[in-house]
């Protein structure tokens, strides 16, 4: 493996896109996508190949965790843009980012619990558009929009 030293010692070495993919468990194409969305950044070698600072591994880990709990990429990008570039995000950084997402996650949890608690009444409904559906169509409000299922939001 050739050396891509950006500074003294092993930890200053820049990583190739393949190395980042292997270490992070994210496909190369996903890393390219993250870069086009401004979630991570790279520099170009003299041969126009992407090279990444080691801190990108932590950023990718944050992205993966945030996506796993359902945070949209646009919100992840906005949160990551508040972090200083060129250094590895710290536990303090993560705490600040996660605080911003807690209210949204709590609301999702409440919604899922409500769905769970009322699911047995919806099994026979199918389209959830009957009068008695307390979750998606209380008081049959959707009947004013016409026949058939009206809600696509899961």
C-alpha positions as CSV (number, residue, x, y, z in Angstrom):
1,X,0.0,0.0,0.0
2,X,1.4,3.4,-0.9
3,X,1.7,6.1,1.6
4,X,-0.5,9.2,1.6
5,X,1.1,11.1,4.4
6,X,-0.5,14.5,5.2
7,X,1.5,15.0,8.3
8,X,3.8,13.2,10.8
9,X,3.1,9.7,11.9
10,X,0.5,7.1,10.8
11,X,-2.5,9.1,12.0
12,X,-1.7,12.0,9.7
13,X,-2.1,9.7,6.7
14,X,-4.9,10.4,4.3
15,X,-7.3,7.5,3.5
16,X,-8.4,6.4,0.1
17,X,-12.1,6.0,-0.6
18,X,-11.7,2.2,-0.5
19,X,-10.1,2.4,2.9
20,X,-12.9,4.6,4.2
21,X,-15.5,2.3,2.7
22,X,-13.8,-0.8,4.4
23,X,-13.4,0.9,7.8
24,X,-16.9,2.4,7.9
25,X,-18.8,-0.4,6.3
26,X,-20.3,2.0,3.7
27,X,-20.2,1.4,0.0
28,X,-17.9,3.6,-2.1
29,X,-20.9,4.9,-4.0
30,X,-22.5,5.9,-0.7
31,X,-19.4,7.9,0.2
32,X,-19.5,9.7,-3.1
33,X,-23.2,10.4,-2.5
34,X,-22.5,11.8,1.0
35,X,-19.8,14.0,-0.5
36,X,-22.2,15.4,-3.1
37,X,-24.7,16.2,-0.3
38,X,-22.0,18.0,1.7
39,X,-22.0,15.5,4.5
40,X,-18.3,14.7,4.2
41,X,-15.4,16.2,2.3
42,X,-12.3,15.0,0.6
43,X,-9.3,16.5,-1.1
44,X,-8.0,15.4,-4.5
45,X,-4.6,13.8,-5.1
46,X,-2.3,14.9,-7.9
47,X,-3.9,12.0,-9.8
48,X,-7.4,13.4,-9.1
49,X,-8.2,10.6,-6.6
50,X,-10.2,11.3,-3.5
51,X,-8.4,11.3,-0.2
52,X,-10.0,11.6,3.2
53,X,-8.8,12.8,6.5
54,X,-9.3,10.2,9.3
55,X,-12.0,12.4,10.9
56,X,-14.3,11.4,8.1
57,X,-14.7,8.0,9.7
58,X,-16.4,9.6,12.8
59,X,-18.6,11.7,10.5
60,X,-19.7,8.6,8.6
61,X,-20.4,6.9,11.9
62,X,-22.6,9.8,13.0
63,X,-24.4,9.7,9.7
64,X,-25.1,6.0,9.9
65,X,-26.4,6.3,13.5
66,X,-28.6,9.2,12.7
67,X,-30.0,7.5,9.6
68,X,-30.7,4.4,11.6
69,X,-33.0,6.3,14.0
70,X,-34.7,7.9,11.0
71,X,-33.1,11.4,10.8
72,X,-33.4,12.7,7.2
73,X,-30.1,13.4,5.4
74,X,-31.0,17.1,5.1
75,X,-31.2,17.4,8.9
76,X,-28.0,15.4,9.3
77,X,-26.2,17.7,6.9
78,X,-27.5,20.8,8.7
79,X,-26.3,19.4,12.0
80,X,-22.9,18.4,10.7
81,X,-22.4,21.8,9.2
82,X,-22.3,23.2,12.7
83,X,-19.2,21.2,13.5
84,X,-15.7,22.6,12.9
85,X,-14.1,21.1,9.7
86,X,-10.8,19.4,9.9
87,X,-11.1,17.7,13.3
88,X,-12.7,14.5,14.5
89,X,-16.2,15.1,16.1
90,X,-16.0,14.6,19.8
91,X,-18.4,13.1,22.4
92,X,-19.3,16.7,23.2
93,X,-20.1,17.4,19.6
94,X,-22.3,14.2,19.4
95,X,-24.1,15.2,22.6
96,X,-25.0,18.6,21.0
97,X,-26.1,17.0,17.8
98,X,-28.2,14.4,19.5
99,X,-29.9,16.9,21.7
100,X,-31.3,18.6,18.6
101,X,-32.9,15.3,17.5
102,X,-34.4,14.1,20.8
103,X,-37.7,15.9,20.6
104,X,-38.3,14.6,17.1
105,X,-37.4,11.1,18.2
106,X,-39.7,11.3,21.2
107,X,-42.6,12.3,18.9
108,X,-41.9,9.4,16.6
109,X,-41.8,7.0,19.6
110,X,-45.1,8.4,20.8
111,X,-46.6,7.9,17.4
112,X,-45.4,4.4,17.1
113,X,-46.7,3.5,20.6
114,X,-50.1,4.9,19.6
115,X,-50.0,2.9,16.4
116,X,-49.1,-0.2,18.4
117,X,-51.8,0.3,21.0
118,X,-54.5,0.8,18.4
119,X,-53.3,-1.6,15.7
120,X,-55.7,-4.4,16.6
121,X,-58.6,-2.2,15.6
122,X,-57.1,-1.5,12.2
123,X,-56.3,-5.1,11.0
124,X,-59.7,-5.5,9.2
125,X,-59.7,-2.0,7.8
126,X,-56.9,-2.3,5.2
127,X,-57.1,1.2,3.7
128,X,-57.7,2.8,7.1
129,X,-60.5,5.0,5.7
130,X,-63.5,3.8,7.7
131,X,-65.3,5.8,10.2
132,X,-64.0,4.0,13.2
133,X,-60.3,4.4,12.5
134,X,-58.9,6.5,15.4
135,X,-55.4,6.6,14.1
136,X,-55.4,7.9,10.5
137,X,-59.0,9.0,9.8
138,X,-60.8,10.1,12.9
139,X,-64.4,11.0,12.3
140,X,-64.0,9.8,8.7
141,X,-62.6,13.2,7.6
142,X,-61.0,11.6,4.5
143,X,-64.3,10.6,3.0
144,X,-64.7,14.2,1.8
145,X,-61.8,13.6,-0.5
146,X,-63.4,10.7,-2.4
147,X,-63.3,6.9,-2.3
148,X,-60.3,4.7,-1.6
149,X,-57.2,5.1,0.5
150,X,-56.0,8.7,0.8
151,X,-52.9,8.6,3.0
152,X,-49.6,7.5,1.8
153,X,-47.6,8.5,4.9
154,X,-46.6,5.4,6.8
